[in-house]
Amino acid sequence: MNRALAPRQHWTIARLTYWYLERSRWSDAETLARGLLALDQRDGLAWKYYGEARCRQGDQQEAARAFGEAARLLEGDADTWMRFGISLLRLGRRDEARRALQRAQASSGDEALLRRRIEALLAMCR
């Protein structure tokens, strides 16, 4: 865990970052996510939220980089792998997107809705 923040402090900042994302306050969410990353580069959730903020602001290249870091750190998180795959698809990097989406599929367990979404995205990789 992050040595500079107590777990409760980290949770509070991460939750506020999510709250900003949910309310389309991309710049505010990015600022908080960057702050978390400045404290701990191994914070997978902060990378995921930073990626989402960059994606929503139209920076697909940086979103792909951030989602890639998040996926590496949150190895079993199907949603993160799916977001990574989507960002790669948007960049036209179909082979890499397919691999990321296959990782998402392998991690999705019994989440039927998520599995159907991943399958639809995999079809776009052809």
C-alpha positions, 0 to 999 in steps of 0.5 A, a space after each residue: 500500500 501507499 506509504 505516504 497516505 494511510 489506507 483510509 486517506 487513499 480510499 477517500 481520494 480514490 473515491 473522490 476521483 471516481 466521483 469526479 469521473 461519474 460527474 464528467 469532471 475529467 480535469 478534476 479527476 485527472 488532477 487527483 489521479 495524478 496526485 495519487 500517482 505522484 505518491 505511488 507509481 504502483 497504484 493500479 487504481 490511480 492509473 485506471 482513473 487517470 486513463 479514464 480521465 485522459 480517454 474522456 478528454 480525447 487523449 487516446 494515446 495517453 489513455 492507452 498508456 495509463 490503462 496498460 499500466 493499470 492492467 499490468 498492476 491490476 492483473 486480474 481486473 477484467 474491466 481494466 483489461 477491457 478498457 485497455 483493449 478499447 483504447 488500443 482499438 481506438 488507436 487502430 492497434 487491433 492485434 494488441 487490442 485483441 490480446 488485451 481483450 482476451 486477457 479481459 475475457 479470461 478474467 471476466 469470470 461469470 459476469 455475463 454482461 461484461 463477457 458479452 461486451 468483451 465478445 463484441 469488442 473482440 469481433 471488432 478486432 478482426 
